């Protein structure tokens, strides 16, 4: 049965009802993304991935409908971002969409994570952001007292809120060397952390076939794989063409195919 954790009543700015997803209510609550596509492969893969991560103290909190938003985070030792963040809480995703935007709900969700990290005696909270696609931007975090600890191409920032002194988290690095190691052709580096990755992989492989380019898929099955193989801080998905990063996010065929055909000329 649903057991929502009520953080505030009413609908004034910054106030929302938030439900904590657990192993017991995951089936009923879901995980925000792909909620209308529960019978798809992407949904099933993400659900299995979540069950494994919940055993590692993953936090997943959803705004109670009709509001729409969520936050997902893990202790840095277990996170699926290419970041070394032992002792920190690492946010994977923070989204508020539709009419729920601009009403303080993002700050409320972020506050849930920061509060939990403090209660657990952690060093702070960190998140990889992007000013391009697929990840939240850094503005919300900066307003909430986060500072940029590192940057990486094409548009990543490592935003950190420290609770005391000591070293900050850092990117795993070596991005270009990791990309070159995949060699010729299109390599799809993927995991099950995001349910959209199944479709993104199928589109990339199909586009490569149309462009006459050899493709392969490299599965990331652990945090260690993410640190060792990912050519970007995002960690859980990337497209590498002839040893160079092509994209770290979902690409539609209409956008990807011209890039692949141009590279073959």
Backbone as CSV, one residue per row, in Angstrom:
resi,resn,N_x,N_y,N_z,CA_x,CA_y,CA_z,C_x,C_y,C_z
1,UNK,0.838,-1.199,0.000,0.000,0.000,0.000,0.875,1.252,0.000
2,UNK,0.370,2.311,-0.590,1.120,3.562,-0.617,1.246,4.105,0.798
3,UNK,2.454,4.560,1.122,2.708,5.130,2.433,3.450,6.441,2.261
4,UNK,2.776,7.497,1.759,3.472,8.729,1.444,3.995,9.421,2.679
5,UNK,5.192,9.979,2.539,5.761,10.817,3.592,5.348,12.245,3.303
6,UNK,4.561,12.811,4.162,4.011,14.138,3.924,4.957,15.189,4.474
7,UNK,5.546,15.969,3.582,6.489,16.987,4.029,5.814,18.318,4.314
8,UNK,4.664,18.553,3.687,3.943,19.804,3.948,2.558,19.698,3.350
9,UNK,1.629,20.493,3.860,0.293,20.472,3.304,0.067,21.638,2.372
10,UNK,-1.064,21.590,1.657,-1.400,22.700,0.777,-0.565,22.719,-0.469
11,UNK,-0.699,23.828,-1.212,0.014,23.941,-2.482,0.764,25.256,-2.588
12,UNK,1.099,25.854,-1.448,1.872,27.087,-1.495,3.279,26.779,-1.988
13,UNK,4.018,27.780,-2.516,5.357,27.539,-3.047,6.239,26.786,-2.062
14,UNK,6.913,25.742,-2.570,7.847,24.975,-1.766,7.191,23.886,-0.940
15,UNK,5.857,23.834,-0.915,5.169,22.824,-0.131,4.615,21.752,-1.049
16,UNK,4.824,20.507,-0.660,4.353,19.400,-1.485,4.237,18.161,-0.638
17,UNK,3.422,17.231,-1.076,3.408,15.897,-0.489,4.388,15.043,-1.284
18,UNK,5.237,14.332,-0.558,6.300,13.550,-1.194,6.218,12.116,-0.699
19,UNK,6.245,11.178,-1.617,6.225,9.770,-1.251,7.621,9.184,-1.415
20,UNK,8.039,8.403,-0.440,9.320,7.707,-0.495,9.095,6.327,-1.087
21,UNK,9.779,6.022,-2.177,9.647,4.717,-2.824,10.574,3.721,-2.130
22,UNK,10.035,2.561,-1.807,10.785,1.505,-1.147,10.618,0.202,-1.933
23,UNK,11.326,-0.830,-1.506,11.171,-2.130,-2.154,9.742,-2.635,-2.017
24,UNK,9.064,-2.241,-0.944,7.704,-2.726,-0.704,6.665,-2.043,-1.583
25,UNK,6.892,-0.773,-1.936,5.865,-0.076,-2.719,6.309,0.278,-4.139
26,UNK,7.487,-0.206,-4.551,7.993,0.108,-5.884,7.021,-0.301,-6.982
27,UNK,6.439,-1.471,-6.865,5.521,-1.962,-7.896,4.347,-1.008,-8.074
28,UNK,3.812,-0.505,-6.974,2.654,0.383,-7.035,3.036,1.809,-7.412
29,UNK,4.101,2.328,-6.791,4.460,3.723,-6.984,5.154,3.990,-8.313
30,UNK,5.956,3.029,-8.786,6.744,3.271,-9.984,7.898,4.206,-9.680
31,UNK,8.407,4.874,-10.743,9.600,5.712,-10.553,9.579,6.940,-11.441
32,UNK,8.409,7.459,-11.731,8.191,8.688,-12.483,8.373,8.485,-13.989
33,UNK,9.612,8.282,-14.455,9.846,8.140,-15.888,9.198,6.866,-16.426
34,UNK,8.580,6.964,-17.592,7.936,5.828,-18.261,6.729,5.304,-17.490
35,UNK,6.133,6.134,-16.644,5.000,5.661,-15.846,3.840,5.182,-16.712
36,UNK,3.719,5.736,-17.917,2.637,5.320,-18.804,3.048,4.156,-19.703
37,UNK,4.280,3.651,-19.515,4.793,2.575,-20.372,5.331,1.421,-19.532
38,UNK,4.521,0.999,-18.572,4.972,-0.006,-17.609,5.221,-1.374,-18.228
39,UNK,4.703,-1.635,-19.412,4.896,-2.945,-20.035,6.096,-2.983,-20.977
40,UNK,6.846,-1.900,-21.051,7.974,-1.842,-21.977,9.233,-2.451,-21.356
41,UNK,10.168,-2.780,-22.224,11.447,-3.320,-21.774,12.203,-2.296,-20.927
42,UNK,12.146,-1.022,-21.349,12.845,0.013,-20.610,12.352,0.122,-19.182
43,UNK,11.037,0.032,-18.993,10.476,0.111,-17.650,10.913,-1.085,-16.818
44,UNK,10.842,-2.276,-17.399,11.211,-3.496,-16.665,12.679,-3.479,-16.259
45,UNK,13.540,-3.019,-17.159,14.972,-2.964,-16.846,15.246,-1.980,-15.714
46,UNK,14.640,-0.810,-15.782,14.828,0.187,-14.740,14.310,-0.334,-13.402
47,UNK,13.189,-1.010,-13.407,12.620,-1.533,-12.174,13.563,-2.549,-11.530
48,UNK,14.144,-3.434,-12.334,15.101,-4.409,-11.787,16.327,-3.692,-11.239
49,UNK,16.812,-2.699,-11.991,17.973,-1.925,-11.550,17.683,-1.255,-10.201
50,UNK,16.494,-0.682,-10.063,16.122,-0.009,-8.825,16.079,-0.972,-7.651
51,UNK,15.543,-2.155,-7.854,15.476,-3.119,-6.750,16.877,-3.429,-6.219
52,UNK,17.829,-3.573,-7.126,19.205,-3.814,-6.695,19.777,-2.611,-5.962
53,UNK,19.489,-1.413,-6.435,20.037,-0.209,-5.810,19.366,0.114,-4.473
54,UNK,18.094,-0.237,-4.317,17.420,0.001,-3.044,18.115,-0.758,-1.918
55,UNK,18.733,-1.874,-2.252,19.513,-2.620,-1.264,20.807,-1.902,-0.913
56,UNK,21.175,-0.890,-1.700,22.378,-0.086,-1.452,22.022,1.295,-0.909
57,UNK,20.816,1.416,-0.362,20.336,2.662,0.258,20.023,3.760,-0.744
58,UNK,19.591,3.386,-1.954,19.122,4.392,-2.901,17.921,5.123,-2.318
59,UNK,17.884,6.446,-2.536,16.729,7.243,-2.168,15.968,7.645,-3.416
60,UNK,14.670,7.422,-3.418,13.814,7.799,-4.549,12.545,8.402,-3.983
61,UNK,12.309,9.672,-4.284,11.153,10.374,-3.749,10.390,11.047,-4.886
62,UNK,9.069,10.884,-4.858,8.197,11.410,-5.901,7.236,12.436,-5.319
63,UNK,6.971,13.493,-6.084,5.861,14.372,-5.736,4.564,13.594,-5.914
64,UNK,3.662,13.746,-4.967,2.375,13.073,-5.057,1.519,13.771,-6.110
65,UNK,0.899,12.978,-6.986,0.028,13.529,-8.022,-1.060,14.397,-7.389
66,UNK,-1.449,15.499,-8.067,-1.193,15.818,-9.476,0.137,16.508,-9.761
67,UNK,0.940,16.782,-8.726,2.250,17.381,-8.998,3.157,16.335,-9.626
68,UNK,4.147,16.800,-10.396,4.976,15.867,-11.154,6.447,16.233,-11.011
69,UNK,7.179,15.343,-10.339,8.611,15.541,-10.159,9.187,14.444,-9.294
70,UNK,10.516,14.331,-9.271,11.149,13.298,-8.454,12.624,13.619,-8.246
71,UNK,13.224,12.918,-7.283,14.662,12.960,-7.074,15.138,11.541,-6.790
72,UNK,16.297,11.187,-7.368,16.910,9.874,-7.158,18.355,10.092,-6.732
73,UNK,18.793,9.416,-5.666,20.157,9.612,-5.189,20.677,8.361,-4.488
74,UNK,22.001,8.272,-4.404,22.690,7.129,-3.806,23.939,7.611,-3.074
75,UNK,24.364,6.903,-2.028,25.687,7.201,-1.468,26.747,7.122,-2.563
76,UNK,27.703,8.039,-2.516,28.697,8.131,-3.579,29.425,6.839,-3.869
77,UNK,29.613,5.993,-2.863,30.310,4.727,-3.056,29.570,3.793,-4.004
78,UNK,28.269,4.031,-4.191,27.451,3.158,-5.027,26.874,3.858,-6.251
79,UNK,27.136,5.153,-6.430,26.450,5.918,-7.467,26.869,5.489,-8.870
80,UNK,25.985,5.769,-9.841,26.231,5.427,-11.247,26.552,6.670,-12.066
81,UNK,27.217,7.622,-11.471,27.848,8.711,-12.195,29.355,8.480,-12.133
82,UNK,30.067,8.933,-13.151,31.521,8.717,-13.192,32.211,9.761,-12.319
83,UNK,31.938,9.654,-11.031,32.421,10.606,-10.026,32.910,9.824,-8.815
84,UNK,34.039,10.237,-8.283,34.533,9.658,-7.025,34.033,10.555,-5.899
85,UNK,33.102,10.022,-5.116,32.400,10.847,-4.130,32.142,10.076,-2.843
86,UNK,33.116,9.323,-2.378,32.941,8.562,-1.142,32.601,9.511,0.006
87,UNK,31.598,9.126,0.775,31.179,9.934,1.909,30.151,10.994,1.585
88,UNK,29.877,11.202,0.298,28.876,12.173,-0.152,27.621,11.451,-0.639
89,UNK,26.501,12.146,-0.610,25.302,11.647,-1.271,25.337,12.172,-2.697
90,UNK,25.137,11.279,-3.657,25.239,11.642,-5.070,23.849,11.601,-5.710
91,UNK,23.395,12.745,-6.203,22.098,12.805,-6.881,22.261,12.346,-8.325
92,UNK,21.439,11.391,-8.734,21.405,10.979,-10.132,20.518,11.914,-10.950
93,UNK,19.292,12.096,-10.487,18.299,12.842,-11.262,17.472,13.725,-10.340
94,UNK,17.127,14.902,-10.833,16.220,15.824,-10.145,15.405,16.528,-11.211
95,UNK,14.112,16.205,-11.259,13.253,16.785,-12.285,11.925,17.232,-11.693
96,UNK,11.462,18.382,-12.127,10.097,18.843,-11.888,9.587,19.331,-13.235
97,UNK,8.415,18.867,-13.645,7.954,19.147,-15.011,6.536,19.700,-15.012
98,UNK,6.152,20.197,-16.192,4.796,20.670,-16.405,4.410,21.831,-15.507
99,UNK,3.171,21.835,-15.063,2.676,22.945,-14.247,3.290,22.971,-12.856
100,UNK,4.018,21.915,-12.494,4.671,21.880,-11.178,5.950,22.712,-11.140
101,UNK,6.460,23.090,-12.312,7.692,23.881,-12.358,7.457,25.287,-11.805
102,UNK,8.520,25.849,-11.215,8.472,27.217,-10.752,7.688,27.433,-9.475
103,UNK,7.425,26.371,-8.727,6.613,26.489,-7.508,7.372,26.035,-6.259
104,UNK,8.690,25.880,-6.391,9.494,25.528,-5.231,9.605,24.053,-4.945
105,UNK,9.035,23.211,-5.823,9.063,21.773,-5.557,10.452,21.173,-5.766
106,UNK,11.218,21.739,-6.708,12.583,21.260,-6.895,13.404,21.461,-5.637
107,UNK,13.259,22.624,-5.010,13.969,22.904,-3.761,13.502,21.970,-2.653
108,UNK,12.203,21.645,-2.651,11.676,20.739,-1.630,12.267,19.340,-1.781
109,UNK,12.341,18.843,-3.011,12.929,17.532,-3.255,14.414,17.528,-2.896
110,UNK,15.096,18.587,-3.283,16.511,18.697,-2.961,16.713,18.718,-1.447
111,UNK,15.816,19.406,-0.758,15.896,19.452,0.699,15.751,18.091,1.342
112,UNK,14.933,17.219,0.742,14.801,15.856,1.255,16.139,15.128,1.218
113,UNK,16.854,15.273,0.105,18.142,14.618,-0.056,19.183,15.196,0.902
114,UNK,19.260,16.513,0.967,20.237,17.164,1.838,19.972,16.794,3.296
115,UNK,18.701,16.795,3.685,18.356,16.433,5.049,18.751,15.009,5.386
116,UNK,18.528,14.085,4.462,18.897,12.694,4.708,20.408,12.544,4.823
117,UNK,21.151,13.234,3.947,22.604,13.153,4.002,23.129,13.675,5.341
118,UNK,22.533,14.730,5.855,22.948,15.264,7.154,22.636,14.284,8.276
119,UNK,21.447,13.682,8.229,21.073,12.727,9.274,22.010,11.527,9.299
120,UNK,22.541,11.156,8.134,23.442,10.006,8.034,24.888,10.381,8.327
121,UNK,25.146,11.646,8.623,26.500,12.068,8.939,27.439,12.094,7.758
122,UNK,26.901,12.358,6.561,27.723,12.361,5.362,28.468,13.690,5.204
123,UNK,29.405,13.730,4.265,30.240,14.911,4.059,29.521,16.021,3.302
124,UNK,28.483,15.644,2.551,27.765,16.617,1.749,26.967,15.931,0.663
125,UNK,26.540,16.722,-0.312,25.728,16.230,-1.432,26.328,16.753,-2.725
126,UNK,26.297,15.929,-3.774,26.859,16.321,-5.070,25.927,15.884,-6.198
127,UNK,26.058,16.560,-7.341,25.266,16.200,-8.521,25.989,16.648,-9.779
128,UNK,25.954,15.802,-10.799,26.443,16.170,-12.127,25.315,16.885,-12.858
129,UNK,25.580,18.099,-13.321,24.590,18.860,-14.076,25.100,19.109,-15.494
130,UNK,24.205,19.567,-16.359,24.597,19.906,-17.730,23.800,21.106,-18.200
131,UNK,24.458,21.975,-18.930,23.772,23.126,-19.514,23.240,22.806,-20.904
132,UNK,23.386,21.564,-21.333,22.822,21.139,-22.621,21.603,20.259,-22.371
133,UNK,21.701,18.963,-22.662,20.536,18.082,-22.601,20.660,17.025,-21.511
134,UNK,19.478,16.484,-21.134,19.386,15.201,-20.437,19.635,15.249,-18.945
135,UNK,20.247,16.314,-18.436,20.465,16.483,-17.010,19.974,17.869,-16.586
136,UNK,19.649,18.008,-15.314,19.248,19.319,-14.806,20.413,20.299,-14.901
137,UNK,20.091,21.579,-15.057,21.109,22.615,-15.062,21.561,22.942,-13.643
138,UNK,22.587,23.765,-13.539,23.189,24.037,-12.243,22.504,25.152,-11.462
139,UNK,21.583,25.893,-12.071,21.022,27.081,-11.437,20.328,26.768,-10.117
140,UNK,19.431,25.769,-10.108,18.698,25.432,-8.892,19.652,25.073,-7.764
141,UNK,20.680,24.295,-8.079,21.614,23.875,-7.048,22.422,25.059,-6.520
142,UNK,22.813,25.954,-7.422,23.573,27.134,-6.994,22.743,27.986,-6.033
143,UNK,21.462,28.142,-6.330,20.574,28.925,-5.458,20.481,28.284,-4.076
144,UNK,20.602,26.951,-4.023,20.491,26.233,-2.757,21.841,26.023,-2.071
145,UNK,22.850,26.765,-2.485,24.126,26.746,-1.780,25.154,25.772,-2.310
146,UNK,24.903,25.154,-3.468,25.884,24.264,-4.078,26.914,25.101,-4.842
147,UNK,28.147,24.614,-4.895,29.208,25.280,-5.631,29.806,24.325,-6.659
148,UNK,30.361,24.886,-7.722,30.953,24.069,-8.780,32.350,23.624,-8.348
149,UNK,32.550,22.303,-8.284,33.844,21.744,-7.889,34.684,21.336,-9.090
150,UNK,34.047,21.113,-10.249,34.786,20.705,-11.451,33.880,20.858,-12.659
151,UNK,34.497,20.968,-13.846,33.760,21.028,-15.100,34.388,20.085,-16.107
152,UNK,33.589,19.625,-17.054,34.078,18.733,-18.101,33.272,18.961,-19.367
153,UNK,33.902,18.750,-20.517,33.234,18.911,-21.803,32.170,17.824,-21.967
154,UNK,31.066,18.117,-22.711,30.834,19.375,-23.406,30.178,20.458,-22.547
155,UNK,29.502,20.084,-21.453,28.817,21.115,-20.670,28.509,20.652,-19.250
156,UNK,29.349,19.778,-18.704,29.080,19.210,-17.385,29.675,20.064,-16.269
157,UNK,28.963,20.105,-15.157,29.482,20.703,-13.929,29.247,19.722,-12.792
158,UNK,30.190,19.652,-11.872,30.027,18.856,-10.657,29.694,19.830,-9.534
159,UNK,28.432,19.856,-9.152,27.950,20.784,-8.135,27.954,20.094,-6.775
160,UNK,28.499,20.786,-5.770,28.718,20.169,-4.462,28.265,21.102,-3.346
161,UNK,27.577,20.529,-2.371,27.238,21.233,-1.136,27.935,20.482,-0.001
162,UNK,28.973,21.088,0.557,29.748,20.451,1.610,29.209,20.857,2.975
163,UNK,29.222,19.908,3.904,28.755,20.189,5.255,29.899,20.588,6.184
164,UNK,31.123,20.504,5.710,32.277,20.856,6.520,33.508,20.965,5.650
165,UNK,34.665,20.883,6.247,35.908,20.949,5.504,36.265,19.571,4.956
166,UNK,37.280,19.537,4.102,37.714,18.277,3.518,37.626,18.295,2.010
167,UNK,38.135,17.244,1.363,38.161,17.208,-0.100,36.774,17.096,-0.711
168,UNK,36.625,17.707,-1.883,35.376,17.601,-2.634,35.385,16.349,-3.503
169,UNK,34.222,15.901,-3.957,34.182,14.833,-4.964,34.914,15.293,-6.221
170,UNK,35.281,14.342,-7.066,35.966,14.691,-8.307,35.540,13.749,-9.426
171,UNK,35.598,14.264,-10.654,35.299,13.437,-11.813,36.326,12.318,-11.956
172,UNK,35.880,11.177,-12.480,36.792,10.059,-12.706,37.863,10.428,-13.731
173,UNK,37.474,11.246,-14.743,38.442,11.737,-15.728,38.848,10.699,-16.756
174,UNK,39.849,11.088,-17.572,40.329,10.205,-18.634,39.329,10.005,-19.750
175,UNK,38.467,11.010,-19.968,37.352,10.847,-20.901,37.824,10.521,-22.318
176,UNK,38.790,11.248,-22.825,39.233,11.042,-24.209,39.902,9.681,-24.388
177,UNK,40.684,9.263,-23.427,41.328,7.948,-23.505,40.288,6.833,-23.500
178,UNK,39.261,6.989,-22.692,38.209,5.977,-22.625,37.451,5.899,-23.950
179,UNK,37.176,7.063,-24.549,36.488,7.067,-25.841,37.346,6.414,-26.921
180,UNK,38.639,6.749,-26.977,39.523,6.189,-27.996,39.619,4.667,-27.896
181,UNK,39.512,4.159,-26.691,39.668,2.711,-26.481,38.578,1.902,-27.176
182,UNK,37.465,2.526,-27.517,36.384,1.794,-28.190,36.661,1.590,-29.678
183,UNK,37.604,2.317,-30.253,38.021,2.074,-31.632,37.016,2.525,-32.671
184,UNK,37.106,1.905,-33.842,36.319,2.323,-34.995,34.861,1.879,-34.874
185,UNK,33.998,2.587,-35.617,32.578,2.281,-35.617,31.836,3.029,-34.520
186,UNK,30.556,2.707,-34.388,29.723,3.334,-33.365,29.604,2.402,-32.173
187,UNK,29.984,2.900,-31.015,29.839,2.135,-29.777,28.782,2.806,-28.913
188,UNK,27.786,2.028,-28.521,26.758,2.498,-27.594,27.124,1.974,-26.216
189,UNK,27.441,2.879,-25.320,27.765,2.518,-23.948,26.505,2.758,-23.125
190,UNK,25.969,1.708,-22.510,24.635,1.850,-21.923,24.513,1.093,-20.593
191,UNK,23.471,1.487,-19.830,23.130,0.813,-18.584,21.609,0.805,-18.465
192,UNK,21.112,0.345,-17.317,19.671,0.333,-17.084,19.229,1.422,-16.112
193,UNK,20.095,2.407,-15.831,19.736,3.436,-14.854,18.588,4.318,-15.324
194,UNK,18.448,4.487,-16.636,17.377,5.312,-17.195,16.518,4.469,-18.128
195,UNK,15.198,4.481,-17.989,14.352,3.643,-18.844,14.339,4.058,-20.305
196,UNK,14.748,5.289,-20.611,14.785,5.748,-21.994,15.952,5.144,-22.773
197,UNK,16.914,4.567,-22.072,18.130,4.098,-22.735,17.866,2.942,-23.680
198,UNK,16.865,2.123,-23.407,16.535,1.026,-24.321,16.185,1.574,-25.701
199,UNK,15.292,2.553,-25.752,14.914,3.155,-27.037,16.088,3.909,-27.653
200,UNK,16.854,4.617,-26.830,17.992,5.370,-27.345,19.014,4.447,-27.989
201,UNK,19.206,3.277,-27.411,20.142,2.292,-27.970,19.633,1.746,-29.299
202,UNK,18.356,1.397,-29.334,17.776,0.850,-30.567,17.854,1.866,-31.707
203,UNK,17.580,3.119,-31.415,17.661,4.167,-32.434,19.083,4.300,-32.952
204,UNK,20.061,4.301,-32.046,21.461,4.464,-32.446,21.942,3.306,-33.300
205,UNK,21.617,2.090,-32.895,22.032,0.909,-33.671,21.352,0.908,-35.037
206,UNK,20.065,1.257,-35.076,19.352,1.314,-36.350,19.898,2.381,-37.279
207,UNK,20.242,3.541,-36.721,20.792,4.620,-37.533,22.158,4.227,-38.096
208,UNK,22.962,3.561,-37.286,24.275,3.110,-37.759,24.128,2.135,-38.927
209,UNK,23.159,1.261,-38.839,22.929,0.312,-39.928,22.548,1.045,-41.210
210,UNK,21.670,2.042,-41.103,21.263,2.814,-42.283,22.430,3.586,-42.874
211,UNK,23.353,4.015,-42.011,24.509,4.783,-42.482,25.646,3.888,-42.957
212,UNK,25.481,2.577,-42.808,26.523,1.659,-43.229,27.727,1.641,-42.303
213,UNK,27.480,1.876,-41.015,28.546,1.918,-40.027,28.385,0.748,-39.052
214,UNK,29.470,0.074,-38.776,29.448,-1.024,-37.808,29.132,-0.479,-36.422
215,UNK,28.326,-1.209,-35.663,27.985,-0.769,-34.312,28.090,-1.922,-33.328
216,UNK,28.240,-1.579,-32.079,28.216,-2.570,-31.003,27.704,-1.892,-29.746
217,UNK,27.248,-2.704,-28.793,26.703,-2.202,-27.533,27.560,-2.720,-26.387
218,UNK,28.005,-1.815,-25.537,28.776,-2.166,-24.345,27.890,-1.935,-23.124
219,UNK,27.614,-3.001,-22.379,26.743,-2.924,-21.215,27.540,-2.556,-19.962
220,UNK,27.034,-1.584,-19.226,27.601,-1.219,-17.930,26.767,-1.909,-16.853
221,UNK,27.371,-2.821,-16.135,26.624,-3.646,-15.189,26.937,-3.344,-13.728
222,UNK,27.823,-2.393,-13.480,28.200,-2.071,-12.107,28.773,-0.663,-12.035
223,UNK,28.888,-0.139,-10.829,29.541,1.155,-10.637,30.971,1.095,-11.144
224,UNK,31.633,-0.023,-10.909,33.018,-0.158,-11.368,33.106,-0.028,-12.882
225,UNK,32.135,-0.596,-13.603,32.098,-0.452,-15.063,31.952,1.017,-15.455
226,UNK,31.096,1.744,-14.744,30.877,3.158,-15.047,32.171,3.947,-14.890
227,UNK,32.871,3.747,-13.785,34.118,4.471,-13.547,35.187,4.104,-14.571
228,UNK,35.226,2.846,-14.954,36.294,2.351,-15.826,36.056,2.650,-17.296
229,UNK,34.781,2.667,-17.726,34.491,2.701,-19.156,33.815,3.981,-19.652
230,UNK,33.074,4.666,-18.809,32.288,5.798,-19.309,33.176,6.938,-19.797
231,UNK,32.932,7.441,-21.017,33.712,8.574,-21.535,33.140,9.937,-21.147
232,UNK,32.148,9.963,-20.237,31.602,11.226,-19.744,31.239,11.093,-18.271
233,UNK,31.103,12.224,-17.562,30.665,12.169,-16.165,29.259,11.605,-15.992
234,UNK,28.395,11.774,-17.012,27.029,11.251,-16.908,27.040,9.765,-16.606
235,UNK,27.932,9.039,-17.239,28.208,7.674,-16.830,27.377,6.581,-17.454
236,UNK,26.064,6.751,-17.571,25.213,5.603,-17.857,24.789,5.457,-19.314
237,UNK,25.144,6.412,-20.171,24.837,6.293,-21.601,25.742,7.218,-22.387
238,UNK,26.266,6.708,-23.490,27.014,7.573,-24.406,27.129,6.891,-25.761
239,UNK,27.308,7.716,-26.775,27.557,7.245,-28.137,28.954,7.688,-28.520
240,UNK,29.779,6.725,-28.917,31.166,7.002,-29.288,31.364,6.568,-30.735
241,UNK,31.805,7.484,-31.574,32.003,7.199,-32.988,33.479,7.326,-33.335
242,UNK,34.062,6.228,-33.796,35.480,6.209,-34.185,36.386,6.773,-33.090
243,UNK,36.080,6.405,-31.860,36.930,6.810,-30.749,36.714,8.208,-30.227
244,UNK,35.635,8.883,-30.686,35.327,10.235,-30.222,33.892,10.290,-29.702
245,UNK,33.690,11.012,-28.611,32.348,11.140,-28.064,31.439,11.844,-29.071
246,UNK,30.320,11.214,-29.377,29.339,11.805,-30.280,28.189,12.428,-29.492
247,UNK,27.726,11.746,-28.466,26.629,12.248,-27.657,26.591,11.483,-26.336
248,UNK,26.028,12.119,-25.296,25.841,11.441,-24.024,24.352,11.302,-23.694
249,UNK,23.480,11.623,-24.662,22.050,11.602,-24.371,21.264,11.032,-25.553
250,UNK,20.008,10.772,-25.304,19.056,10.260,-26.287,19.092,11.140,-27.537
251,UNK,19.241,10.505,-28.694,19.216,11.218,-29.971,18.124,10.633,-30.853
252,UNK,17.322,11.472,-31.458,16.355,11.011,-32.441,17.077,10.634,-33.724
253,UNK,16.522,9.700,-34.483,17.171,9.258,-35.716,17.368,10.422,-36.686
254,UNK,16.413,11.330,-36.744,16.514,12.450,-37.689,17.709,13.354,-37.379
255,UNK,18.139,13.353,-36.117,19.308,14.147,-35.735,20.596,13.340,-35.814
256,UNK,20.506,12.053,-35.509,21.703,11.213,-35.440,22.179,10.758,-36.815
257,UNK,21.241,10.402,-37.693,21.618,9.839,-38.989,22.497,10.788,-39.805
258,UNK,22.173,12.091,-39.886,23.066,12.994,-40.650,24.471,13.037,-40.076
259,UNK,24.632,12.961,-38.764,25.948,12.973,-38.150,26.749,11.741,-38.553
260,UNK,26.081,10.601,-38.551,26.750,9.353,-38.916,27.125,9.334,-40.396
261,UNK,26.221,9.799,-41.246,26.509,9.809,-42.684,27.643,10.795,-43.012
262,UNK,27.663,11.915,-42.296,28.727,12.894,-42.533,30.078,12.320,-42.114
263,UNK,30.087,11.546,-41.031,31.336,10.973,-40.540,31.889,9.923,-41.490
264,UNK,31.011,9.290,-42.256,31.450,8.223,-43.165,32.052,8.767,-44.457
265,UNK,31.764,10.002,-44.785,32.248,10.563,-46.057,33.750,10.685,-46.059
